[in-house]
């Protein structure tokens, strides 16, 4: 059983609100005994509902008991009077002749029957119990509203988490697609015979440095692939130069990932070149190379 999913299912709130049947309540109590996390969460829910109910308990207004009892007594008296009027209207009326012939002898005359009106028992007048019942009804309503709010909050939280997960998945898919496109482009460069590889070897300043330039004289496209370059200080970048008849032409600066050897980078198009070189320049590049920082160089 996934305890976290069970806790977030809302069944603990339903248990606290008393809406579960006997079998469901027994199952919740069993799981709470077996899993301390469930037991702690259930106790927190019960405590929260109790605190909310106590905080929002409503005391009945003064005079409520007297008004209720007075209303009940008036209703009882009105009912008794109505029953008495009905019995009087339904009694048979005898004619004088019939009364004379059927009249019993005086000694045997029966006593007239009297209508008996029994007063209904009044409701319990314990003001404390009445106040408790009203407060309990209001608290139950508030607890029900709180339970619905908690369930709604859990639902909104789940929807938000799902939306975040979907966004992250889309972003990851887009990143993977871009990476695959870049790899495909790099493979097409490496396998295209129109690109001429130019080995750039380290200068005495950095003898271990090594890079390679792929130059297509037809399309003028230039790609650079770093094998090994020294780490740069803060605020510096490697800049590639094309040497055309001894004149340096800016071919662009290398990205951090390219300088670390993690990818092949397309540089600026070069119309004509007989050699390529790299120097260390300020971030963003410069118009003219700093020859004292030349790191690698190679001829076509």
C-alpha positions in Angstrom: 0.0 0.0 0.0 1.2 3.5 -0.8 0.8 5.3 2.5 1.1 8.8 1.0 -1.6 8.1 -1.6 -3.9 6.7 1.1 -3.4 9.8 3.3 -4.1 12.1 0.3 -7.2 10.1 -0.8 -9.5 12.1 1.6 -10.7 9.0 3.6 -9.2 10.3 6.8 -11.2 13.5 6.6 -14.4 11.4 5.9 -13.6 9.3 9.0 -13.2 12.4 11.1 -16.5 13.8 9.7 -18.3 10.5 10.5 -19.6 9.8 7.0 -18.0 6.3 6.7 -20.0 3.1 7.3 -18.9 0.7 10.0 -16.7 -1.5 7.8 -14.9 1.5 6.4 -14.3 3.0 9.8 -12.9 -0.4 11.0 -10.6 -0.5 8.1 -9.3 3.0 8.7 -8.7 2.2 12.4 -6.8 -1.0 11.5 -4.5 0.9 9.0 -3.9 3.7 11.5 -2.8 1.1 14.1 -0.4 -0.6 11.6 1.0 2.6 10.1 2.2 5.5 12.4 2.2 8.0 9.6 -1.5 7.3 9.0 -2.2 7.5 12.7 -0.5 10.9 13.1 -2.2 12.3 10.0 -5.7 11.1 11.3 -5.1 12.7 14.7 -4.0 16.0 13.1 -7.2 16.0 11.0 -9.4 15.3 14.0 -7.6 18.0 16.1 -8.0 20.5 13.2 -11.8 19.8 12.9 -12.3 20.0 16.7 -10.4 23.3 16.9 -12.4 24.7 14.0 -15.7 23.7 15.6 -14.8 25.2 18.9 -13.6 28.4 17.4 -16.8 28.8 15.4 -19.3 27.6 18.0 -22.4 29.8 18.2 -24.2 30.6 21.4 -28.0 30.8 21.0 -29.5 34.3 21.6 -31.0 35.1 24.9 -34.8 34.5 25.1 -34.7 31.6 22.6 -35.8 29.0 25.1 -38.8 31.1 26.3 -39.9 31.9 22.8 -39.7 28.2 21.8 -41.6 27.0 24.8 -44.3 29.7 24.5 -44.9 28.8 20.9 -45.2 25.1 21.7 -47.7 25.8 24.5 -49.9 28.0 22.3 -49.9 25.3 19.6 -51.0 22.7 22.1 -53.9 24.8 23.5 -55.1 25.6 20.0 -55.1 21.9 19.1 -57.1 21.0 22.2 -59.7 23.7 21.6 -60.1 22.6 18.0 -60.7 19.0 19.0 -63.3 20.1 21.6 -65.2 22.1 19.0 -65.2 19.2 16.6 -66.6 16.8 19.2 -69.4 19.3 20.1 -70.4 19.8 16.4 -70.6 16.0 15.8 -72.9 15.2 18.8 -76.5 14.1 17.7 -79.4 16.5 18.3 -82.7 14.7 19.5 -86.3 16.0 18.8 -88.6 16.9 21.8 -90.9 13.9 21.0 -88.0 11.5 20.9 -86.6 13.0 24.0 -89.9 12.5 25.9 -90.5 8.9 24.8 -87.0 7.8 25.3 -86.4 9.7 28.5 -85.3 7.4 31.3 -86.7 7.6 34.7 -85.1 10.1 36.9 -83.5 7.5 39.1 -81.7 6.0 36.1 -80.5 9.2 34.5 -76.9 8.9 33.6 -74.4 11.6 34.4 -73.4 13.6 31.3 -70.0 12.7 29.9 -67.3 15.3 30.1 -64.8 15.9 27.3 -61.3 15.0 28.6 -58.4 17.1 27.2 -55.0 15.7 28.0 -52.1 18.1 27.8 -49.2 16.9 25.8 -45.9 16.6 27.6 -43.8 19.7 27.2 -40.3 19.3 25.8 -37.4 19.2 28.1 -36.6 22.6 29.4 -32.9 22.1 30.1 -31.4 25.2 28.7 -27.9 23.7 28.8 -28.9 20.7 26.7 -30.8 23.0 24.2 -27.8 25.2 23.8 -25.5 22.2 23.3 -27.8 20.7 20.6 -27.9 24.0 18.7 -24.1 24.4 19.0 -23.6 20.8 17.9 -25.7 21.4 14.8 -23.8 24.5 13.9 -20.5 22.8 14.5 -21.5 19.8 12.3 -22.4 22.2 9.5 -19.1 24.0 9.9 -17.2 20.7 10.0 -18.9 19.6 6.8 -17.9 22.8 5.1 -14.3 22.4 6.4 -14.2 18.9 5.1 -15.4 20.1 1.7 -12.8 22.8 1.7 -10.0 20.4 2.6 -11.0 18.1 -0.2 -11.2 21.0 -2.6 -7.7 22.2 -1.5 -6.3 18.7 -2.1 -7.9 18.6 -5.5 -6.5 22.0 -6.5 -3.0 21.0 -5.2 -3.1 17.8 -7.2 -4.1 19.7 -10.3 -1.3 22.2 -9.8 1.3 19.4 -9.3 0.0 17.7 -12.4 0.3 21.0 -14.4 3.9 21.5 -13.2 4.8 17.9 -14.1 3.3 18.3 -17.6 5.3 21.6 -18.0 8.5 20.0 -16.9 7.9 17.0 -19.3 7.2 19.4 -22.2 10.4 21.4 -21.4 12.4 18.2 -21.1 11.0 16.9 -24.4 11.9 20.2 -26.1 15.4 20.1 -24.7 15.9 16.5 -25.9 14.6 17.4 -29.3 16.9 20.4 -29.6 19.9 18.2 -28.5 19.0 15.5 -31.1 18.8 18.1 -33.8 22.1 19.5 -32.8 23.7 16.1 -32.9 22.2 15.4 -36.3 23.7 18.6 -37.6 27.1 17.8 -36.1 27.1 14.4 -37.7 26.1 15.9 -41.1 29.1 18.2 -40.8 31.5 15.5 -39.8 30.3 13.2 -42.6 30.1 15.9 -45.3 33.2 15.6 -47.5 32.7 19.3 -48.5 34.0 20.3 -45.1 37.8 20.3 -44.8 39.2 19.6 -41.4 41.9 21.9 -40.1 43.9 20.9 -37.1 44.7 23.7 -34.6 47.6 22.8 -32.4 48.8 24.5 -29.3 51.3 27.3 -29.2 54.2 27.4 -26.8 51.9 29.3 -24.4 49.6 26.2 -24.3 51.4 23.2 -25.9 48.7 20.7 -24.8 45.8 22.7 -26.4 44.1 21.1 -29.4 41.1 22.0 -31.6 39.7 21.3 -35.0 38.0 23.6 -37.5 35.7 22.3 -40.3 35.6 24.7 -43.2 33.4 24.5 -46.3 34.9 26.8 -49.0 31.7 26.4 -51.1 29.1 27.5 -48.5 31.7 29.5 -46.4 30.4 27.7 -43.3 32.8 27.2 -40.4 32.4 24.8 -37.4 34.8 24.4 -34.5 35.3 21.3 -32.4 37.5 21.7 -29.2 39.6 18.8 -28.0 41.5 20.4 -25.2 41.7 24.1 -24.2 43.0 25.6 -20.9 40.4 26.9 -18.5 39.7 30.6 -18.7 39.7 33.3 -16.0 36.5 35.2 -15.1 35.3 37.5 -17.9 37.3 35.9 -20.7 36.3 34.0 -23.8 38.1 32.2 -26.7 37.7 33.9 -30.0 38.3 32.2 -33.4 40.1 34.1 -36.2 40.4 33.3 -39.9 43.6 34.4 -41.5 43.1 35.6 -45.1 46.3 36.6 -46.7 47.8 37.3 -43.3 44.8 39.5 -42.2 42.8 38.3 -39.2 39.0 38.1 -39.7 36.7 37.6 -36.8 34.9 34.2 -36.8 33.1 34.6 -33.5 33.5 33.7 -29.8 33.2 30.2 -28.4 30.4 29.3 -26.0 31.3 27.9 -22.7 30.1 24.4 -23.6 32.1 24.5 -26.9 35.3 25.6 -25.1 34.8 22.7 -22.7 34.5 20.2 -25.6 30.8 19.4 -25.0 29.6 20.3 -28.5 30.5 21.4 -32.0 29.7 25.1 -32.6 28.9 26.8 -35.9 30.9 30.1 -36.2 30.6 33.1 -38.6 30.8 32.4 -42.3 34.3 33.1 -43.8 34.6 33.9 -47.4 38.3 33.0 -47.7 41.0 31.7 -45.3 44.4 30.0 -45.4 44.6 29.4 -41.6 42.7 29.6 -38.4 43.8 30.6 -34.8 42.3 31.2 -31.4 43.1 33.9 -28.8 41.9 34.7 -25.3 39.8 37.9 -25.3 37.4 39.8 -23.1 33.9 38.3 -23.0 32.0 39.2 -26.2 35.0 39.4 -28.4 37.2 42.2 -29.8 37.8 43.7 -33.2 41.5 42.8 -33.4 43.2 39.7 -31.9 45.6 39.9 -28.9 48.5 37.9 -30.4 50.1 37.4 -27.0 47.2 35.2 -25.9 47.1 33.0 -29.0 46.4 29.5 -27.9 46.1 27.3 -31.0 46.8 27.8 -34.7 46.6 25.7 -37.9 46.9 26.0 -41.7 44.6 24.6 -44.3 
